[in-house]
């Protein structure tokens, strides 16, 4: 019995020695593998990031997040250093209209900055500071490729949210190719960029700072967040930002073509209402008076198939194609009108305003009724600040949760046409409703949007059991 006990003790002793040796040899390897990569990334990126403060004339202050007026005379943001000459990339809304711009490096030393160039349409700006120390220090950001990142990749945002300089937040790429036509109801410039979406925390002050991958390479420029939801931030892809920065460095501005067309995506209902069998193309919702598009012969209701030989698939793609055209150079525009394919010739001009061709939100299915209308000269219409004269009837009530409400038709919008027939008063409206209420296919309706100032097509399909309109 004693020998058996001694043998068991010897076995236990050897087992303990085995685990001790294993801990010595295996433990460090496991610890090394589990070490977070984020501290190394942060330490490498933070010296390349700057904090930006800009002073504004009183009355011109604009809040970056909501593009609304702010009581403060200071605007804060971030940026990152592009080269040893001191060029810095940031968001345009961080420095726009500012008369005094100060840039603070990671060590806290501030330098005055000047604007080299601005591009409101992509919300990018190029600054320059005169700091010889940049030539001797490793402060230059490494640029990666936004095309190479995939959904789910780890990323890090670095910036100065709420004035807390060089703050680091971590998340993933939540989505790619996001188009931001509105944030909290505010109309944004045309979607020349397809935003990266991330759940890395982005707040006021992060604007212009880098979004980097685990190699410390910049893949995006942090630009906006959704005030209505946490963890929904957006960054301009670095592939686009790099091109804009290079052109701003060469010319100080971005030159884009402009036609004067408000495009609208062709949904199945709109295609059916128009009697189209095509699956690509964009609908012309409006043509700006006196624009190159009007001079080329484009008209509301035309379906654009190609521009300069390039197939048009949606409104966002069309605006990008127009922007790439050389001003004053003739381009061919292939359209469908009255079941005929036509080729028009247009000459784009140089684009001057960041909002003059803001894309029209695409329409989808709609069921009608669900709204009430009044004549333009009625008291209710005047209360909605609608002109007393002109074509159309004014929407004075929209049933909450009803078809018109879901379609984003609002009080103050003006219904101009039903089925290509002009409306001038409530009687016209009622007669046309009676004519189309039994139609199986959707009816085309033209609406003038009060808040956006341009027309918008919707396809209305009569429901078999239309909802009542109760107040």
C-alpha positions in Angstrom: 0.0 0.0 0.0 2.8 2.3 0.8 4.5 1.7 -2.5 1.3 2.4 -4.3 0.9 5.7 -2.5 4.5 6.6 -3.4 3.9 5.8 -7.0 0.8 8.0 -7.1 2.7 10.9 -5.5 5.4 10.6 -8.1 2.8 10.6 -10.9 1.2 13.8 -9.5 4.6 15.4 -9.2 5.5 14.7 -12.8 2.1 16.0 -13.9 2.7 19.3 -12.0 6.1 19.7 -13.7 4.5 19.1 -17.1 1.9 21.8 -16.7 4.6 24.3 -15.4 6.8 23.6 -18.4 3.7 24.0 -20.7 2.9 27.3 -19.1 6.4 28.6 -19.6 6.6 27.6 -23.3 2.9 27.9 -24.4 1.7 30.8 -22.3 3.7 33.6 -23.9 2.6 32.4 -27.4 -1.0 32.4 -26.4 -0.7 35.8 -24.7 1.1 37.2 -27.8 -1.7 35.9 -30.1 -4.4 37.4 -27.9 -2.8 40.9 -27.7 -5.1 43.6 -29.2 -3.7 45.3 -32.3 -5.5 48.6 -31.5 -2.8 50.2 -29.3 -0.2 49.9 -32.0 -2.6 51.2 -34.6 -3.5 54.2 -32.4 0.1 55.1 -31.5 1.0 55.1 -35.2 -2.0 57.1 -36.4 -2.4 59.7 -33.7 0.7 61.8 -34.7 -0.8 62.2 -38.3 -4.1 63.6 -37.0 -4.7 67.3 -36.3 -7.4 69.2 -34.4 -8.9 72.2 -36.3 -10.7 75.2 -35.0 -12.1 77.9 -37.2 -13.6 81.3 -36.4 -16.8 82.5 -38.2 -18.4 85.9 -38.7 -21.3 86.3 -36.3 -24.5 85.1 -38.0 -22.7 82.7 -40.4 -22.2 79.8 -37.9 -23.4 76.5 -39.2 -23.6 73.3 -37.1 -21.7 70.6 -39.0 -23.9 67.7 -37.9 -27.3 69.1 -38.9 -26.2 71.9 -41.3 -28.2 74.3 -39.2 -27.3 77.6 -37.6 -25.5 77.5 -34.3 -25.1 80.2 -31.6 -21.3 79.6 -31.4 -18.7 81.6 -33.3 -16.2 78.7 -33.3 -16.3 75.5 -35.3 -14.2 72.5 -34.4 -13.1 69.5 -36.4 -10.3 67.2 -37.3 -8.0 66.4 -40.3 -4.9 64.5 -41.2 -1.5 65.4 -42.8 -1.0 64.3 -46.4 2.6 65.3 -47.1 5.8 66.9 -45.7 4.7 70.3 -47.2 2.0 70.6 -44.6 -1.1 69.8 -46.7 -4.0 68.7 -44.6 -7.3 67.0 -45.7 -10.5 67.8 -43.8 -14.2 68.3 -44.4 -15.3 71.5 -46.1 -18.0 72.2 -43.5 -15.2 72.4 -40.8 -13.6 75.5 -42.5 -16.2 76.9 -44.9 -16.7 80.7 -44.5 -14.1 80.8 -41.7 -11.7 83.8 -41.5 -9.3 82.3 -39.0 -8.2 78.6 -39.0 -5.9 77.1 -36.4 -4.4 73.6 -36.6 -3.1 71.8 -33.5 -0.7 68.9 -33.9 -0.7 65.9 -31.6 1.8 67.6 -29.3 -0.5 70.5 -28.9 1.5 73.1 -30.9 -0.8 75.2 -33.0 -0.2 76.7 -36.5 -2.3 79.0 -38.6 -3.7 77.4 -41.8 -4.8 78.6 -45.1 -7.3 77.1 -47.5 -5.8 75.7 -50.6 -9.1 74.5 -52.2 -12.6 73.5 -51.3 -15.2 71.2 -52.8 -18.7 71.6 -51.2 -20.1 68.8 -53.4 -18.0 66.1 -51.7 -17.6 68.1 -48.5 -13.8 68.1 -48.7 -11.2 70.8 -48.2 -7.5 71.0 -48.5 -5.5 73.2 -46.0 -1.8 74.0 -45.6 0.2 74.9 -42.6 3.8 76.1 -42.6 5.6 73.8 -40.1 9.2 72.8 -40.9 9.0 70.2 -38.2 6.9 68.0 -40.4 9.9 67.4 -42.6 11.7 65.7 -39.8 8.9 63.8 -38.0 6.9 60.8 -39.0 3.6 62.6 -39.2 2.5 61.8 -42.7 -0.7 59.7 -42.9 -0.6 56.4 -44.9 -3.4 56.2 -47.4 -5.0 52.8 -48.1 -7.8 51.9 -50.5 -11.5 52.1 -49.7 -12.3 49.7 -52.5 -10.2 47.0 -50.7 -12.2 47.2 -47.4 -15.1 44.8 -46.9 -18.1 44.8 -44.7 -17.1 43.5 -41.3 -13.5 44.8 -41.4 -12.2 46.4 -38.2 -11.6 50.2 -38.4 -10.6 53.0 -36.1 -11.8 56.6 -36.1 -9.4 59.2 -34.7 -10.4 62.8 -34.1 -11.5 65.5 -31.6 -15.1 64.8 -30.7 -16.5 67.6 -28.5 -13.0 69.0 -28.2 -11.4 65.9 -26.7 -8.3 65.8 -28.9 -7.0 62.6 -30.5 -9.8 60.4 -29.3 -9.8 56.9 -30.6 -13.0 54.8 -31.3 -13.2 51.3 -32.8 -15.8 49.6 -34.8 -16.3 47.8 -38.1 -17.3 48.7 -41.7 -21.1 48.3 -41.4 -21.9 48.9 -45.1 -20.5 50.4 -48.3 -22.0 52.5 -51.1 -24.4 54.5 -48.9 -26.1 57.5 -50.5 -27.0 60.3 -48.1 -29.6 62.5 -49.8 -30.9 63.6 -46.4 -29.9 63.6 -42.7 -32.8 64.4 -40.4 -34.8 66.0 -43.2 -31.9 68.2 -44.4 -31.2 68.0 -48.1 -27.5 67.2 -48.8 -25.5 67.8 -52.0 -25.7 65.3 -54.8 -24.2 61.8 -54.1 -20.9 62.1 -55.9 -19.5 59.8 -53.2 -20.7 56.4 -51.9 -20.2 56.7 -48.2 -18.7 54.0 -46.0 -20.9 53.3 -43.0 -19.3 52.4 -39.7 -20.3 51.8 -36.1 -17.1 53.3 -34.8 -18.2 56.3 -32.7 -18.3 59.5 -34.7 -19.5 62.8 -33.1 -19.2 66.5 -33.6 -15.5 67.3 -33.9 -14.6 64.0 -35.6 -15.4 65.6 -39.0 -12.4 65.4 -41.3 -10.5 62.9 -39.2 -9.3 59.6 -40.6 -11.0 56.2 -40.5 -8.1 53.7 -40.7 -7.8 49.9 -41.0 -5.7 47.7 -38.8 -2.6 48.5 -40.8 -3.0 52.2 -39.9 -3.9 53.1 -43.5 -6.6 55.7 -44.1 -9.6 54.2 -45.8 -12.1 57.1 -45.2 -12.7 60.7 -44.1 -15.1 60.8 -41.2 -17.9 63.1 -42.2 -21.3 62.6 -40.6 -23.4 60.6 -38.2 -27.1 59.9 -37.8 -28.4 62.0 -34.9 -31.4 59.6 -34.6 -29.3 56.5 -34.0 -26.1 55.5 -32.2 -23.4 53.6 -34.0 -24.4 54.9 -37.5 -21.5 57.0 -38.8 -20.4 57.8 -42.4 -17.0 58.4 -44.0 -16.0 59.6 -47.5 -14.1 56.8 -49.2 -10.4 57.6 -49.4 -10.2 56.6 -53.1 -12.5 59.6 -53.9 -10.9 61.9 -51.3 -7.4 61.3 -52.7 -8.5 62.3 -56.2 -10.3 65.4 -54.9 -7.2 66.4 -52.9 -4.9 66.0 -55.9 -7.1 68.1 -58.1 -7.5 70.8 -55.3 -3.7 70.8 -55.0 -3.3 71.4 -58.8 -6.2 73.7 -59.5 -7.7 74.9 -56.1 -11.2 73.8 -57.2 -13.1 70.9 -58.8 -14.6 71.4 -62.3 -17.8 69.4 -63.0 -20.3 69.3 -65.7 -23.9 70.4 -65.3 -27.0 69.7 -67.4 -29.9 70.9 -65.2 -31.8 67.6 -64.9 -33.5 66.3 -61.8 -33.3 62.6 -62.2 -35.6 60.0 -60.6 -35.0 56.3 -60.3 -37.3 54.2 -62.4 -39.3 52.0 -60.1 -41.5 49.1 -61.3 -44.6 51.1 -60.6 -43.3 54.1 -62.5 -42.2 51.9 -65.4 -45.7 50.3 -65.5 -47.4 53.7 -65.3 -45.3 55.0 -68.2 -45.7 51.8 -70.2 -41.9 51.1 -70.2 -40.4 47.6 -70.5 -36.8 48.8 -69.9 -35.1 47.9 -66.6 -32.5 50.7 -66.7 -32.6 54.4 -67.2 -33.7 57.4 -65.1 -36.8 59.4 -65.4 -36.6 63.2 -66.0 -38.6 64.6 -63.1 -37.7 68.2 -63.9 -35.7 70.3 -66.3 -34.2 73.5 -65.1 -35.4 76.5 -67.2 -32.7 77.8 -69.5 -30.4 74.9 -68.6 -28.3 72.9 -71.1 -30.8 70.1 -70.8 -33.7 72.3 -71.9 -31.6 73.6 -74.8 -30.8 70.0 -75.8 -34.6 69.3 -76.0 -34.9 67.2 -72.8 -38.4 67.3 -71.3 -40.1 66.1 -68.1 -41.2 62.5 -68.5 -38.3 61.5 -70.8 -36.4 58.4 -69.9 -32.6 58.7 -70.2 -30.9 55.5 -71.2 -27.4 56.6 -72.0 -25.2 59.7 -71.5 -22.0 60.0 -73.6 -22.2 56.3 -74.5 -22.5 55.2 -70.8 -25.5 53.3 -69.7 -27.6 55.1 -67.0 -28.8 52.8 -64.3 -30.0 55.2 -61.5 -30.2 58.8 -60.5 -27.0 58.8 -58.4 -25.0 57.2 -61.3 -26.5 59.7 -63.7 -25.3 62.7 -61.6 -21.8 61.2 -61.4 -21.8 60.8 -65.2 -22.9 64.4 -65.7 -20.2 65.6 -63.2 -17.5 63.8 -65.2 -18.4 65.6 -68.5 -16.1 68.3 -69.8 -18.0 71.7 -69.8 -18.8 73.1 -73.2 -18.1 69.7 -74.9 -21.0 68.2 -76.8 -22.3 64.8 -75.5 -25.0 62.5 -76.8 -28.0 61.7 -74.7 -30.1 58.7 -75.6 -33.7 58.8 -74.4 -37.1 57.2 -74.8 -40.0 59.4 -75.5 -43.5 58.3 -76.6 -42.2 54.8 -77.3 -39.5 56.1 -79.6 -35.7 56.1 -79.0 -34.1 59.4 -79.7 -30.6 60.8 -79.5 -30.2 64.4 -78.4 -27.0 66.5 -78.3 -26.3 68.5 -75.2 -23.5 70.8 -74.1 -22.9 70.7 -70.3 -21.8 73.8 -68.7 -19.6 74.2 -65.6 -21.4 73.4 -62.4 -21.4 76.3 -59.9 -23.8 75.4 -57.1 -23.6 72.4 -54.7 -27.3 72.0 -54.6 -28.6 72.9 -58.0 -29.0 69.3 -59.1 -29.8 67.6 -55.8 -31.2 64.2 -56.7 -34.9 63.5 -56.3 -35.8 60.8 -53.8 -37.0 57.7 -55.7 -40.7 56.9 -55.5 -42.2 53.6 -54.7 -45.7 52.1 -54.5 -48.5 54.4 -53.4 -52.2 53.9 -52.6 -54.6 56.7 -53.0 -56.6 58.5 -51.4 -55.0 59.4 -48.0 -54.9 63.2 -48.4 -57.1 66.2 -48.9 -56.5 69.2 -51.1 -57.6 72.8 -51.5 -57.5 75.5 -54.2 -54.4 77.7 -54.2 -56.5 80.8 -53.3 -58.2 79.2 -50.2 -57.3 80.4 -46.8 -55.8 77.0 -45.7 -53.5 77.2 -48.7 -52.4 80.7 -47.8 -51.6 79.5 -44.3 -49.2 77.0 -45.8 -47.4 79.9 -47.6 -48.3 78.6 -51.0 -48.6 81.1 -53.9 -52.3 82.0 -54.5 -52.0 81.6 -58.2 -50.7 79.0 -60.6 -51.3 75.4 -61.6 -52.2 72.7 -59.1 -54.0 72.1 -55.8 -52.4 72.2 -52.4 -52.2 69.2 -50.1 -53.8 70.4 -46.8 -54.1 67.1 -44.9 -52.3 63.8 -45.0 -53.7 60.8 -43.1 -51.1 59.7 -40.6 -49.7 56.3 -41.6 -51.7 56.3 -44.8 -50.5 55.8 -48.3 -49.7 59.5 -49.0 -47.9 59.8 -45.7 -45.8 56.7 -46.4 -45.0 58.2 -49.8 -43.6 61.4 -48.1 -46.4 63.6 -49.5 -46.7 66.4 -47.0 -49.0 69.4 -46.2 -48.0 72.2 -48.5 -47.0 70.0 -51.5 -48.8 70.9 -54.7 -50.4 68.2 -57.0 -49.8 69.5 -60.6 -50.9 66.7 -62.8 -52.8 63.4 -62.7 -52.1 61.1 -65.7 -50.4 63.9 -67.7 -53.5 66.1 -67.3 -53.0 69.5 -65.7 -54.9 70.4 -62.5 -56.0 73.9 -61.8 -58.5 73.5 -59.1 -60.2 71.1 -56.7 -62.9 70.3 -59.3 -60.3 69.2 -61.8 -58.7 67.0 -59.1 -62.0 65.3 -58.2 -62.9 64.7 -61.8 -59.5 63.1 -62.5 -59.7 60.9 -59.4 -63.1 59.6 -60.6 -61.6 58.8 -64.0 -58.6 56.8 -62.7 -60.1 55.2 -59.5 -60.9 51.9 -61.3 -57.7 51.7 -63.3 -55.8 48.4 -62.7 -52.4 49.9 -63.4 -50.9 52.8 -61.4 -51.5 56.4 -62.4 -48.7 58.9 -62.9 -49.0 62.0 -60.6 -46.7 65.0 -60.7 -46.1 66.7 -57.3 -44.3 70.0 -56.5 -42.4 69.4 -53.3 -42.7 72.4 -51.0 -39.5 71.9 -49.0 -37.3 70.9 -51.9 -38.7 73.4 -54.5 -38.8 71.0 -57.5 -41.3 68.5 -59.0 -41.4 64.8 -58.3 -43.3 62.0 -60.0 -45.1 59.4 -58.1 -47.0 56.3 -59.3 -50.4 56.0 -57.6 -52.3 52.7 -57.6 -55.9 52.7 -56.5 -56.6 50.4 -53.6 -59.6 48.1 -53.7 -60.6 49.3 -50.3 -59.4 52.8 -50.0 -58.8 54.0 -46.4 -61.1 56.7 -45.1 -59.7 60.1 -44.3 -60.5 61.1 -40.7 -59.3 63.9 -38.6 
